[in-house]
Amino acid sequence: MTEANFPLPVLEGHSADFYGYCKQGELRFQRCTDCQAWRHVPRELCAECGSWSWEWARSSGKGEVFTFTVVGRALHPAFAEAVPYAATVVELEEGVRLLSKVTDVPPDELEIGMKVEVDFEVASDEISLPVFRRASASSD
Ligand SMILES: [Zn+2]
């Protein structure tokens, strides 16, 4: 196991729940139990119907590159060796978007609309980060 040298999420509240599922290898988002709308980042109230009722529902982990930007100059010393890298927003099949990265595609080969699927990168004993890799051809 490698201990990440970059800043990690603080585990509290809904964030602790979200990363707790990631640690188990499950990508879960909040889903309204009244109107079934998915949402991320976590919040108490459904933006679609105003309901306070929700559950942690499991995502298929499949989606596509919604947008990305290639970072050429690290804005934090811990990322100095990672540049250039593509900060990537993935839109999951459920409609929610997650800021992440695609680990097996170099920034200059990344394309909007590229099919990807979730993977988990062990960052510490407590935290596994949801990342993405190019979807296998047979997964559609
Ligand atoms: Zn709702």
Residues whose N, C-alpha, C, O or C-beta is under 5 A from the ligand:
A	BS01	ZN	C32 D34 C35 Q36 A37 C46 E48 C49 G50 S51
